[in-house]
């Protein structure tokens, strides 16, 4: 999926929609990892 940017974008959009519906949180760890959490957990995000 990393080579097909359109497919990756569609998947990320659907994950964001799902996470917003359950009031969770989403964060990108690196190019190959995405962290999803349920509503009672939040991710502390820092920009480098």
FENDATA-V520306 format. One record per backbone hydrogen bond with DSSP energy under -1.0 kcal/mol. NH is the residue of the N-H (numbers start at 1). CO is the residue of the C=O. Records with the same first field share a line. If there is no record, write none. Layout:
# FENDATA-V520306
NH = CO / CO
This chain:
# FENDATA-V520306
8 = 4
9 = 5
10 = 6
11 = 7
12 = 8
13 = 9
14 = 10
15 = 11
16 = 12
17 = 13
18 = 14
19 = 15
20 = 16
21 = 17
22 = 18
24 = 19
25 = 37
27 = 35
29 = 33
30 = 33
35 = 27
37 = 25
41 = 38
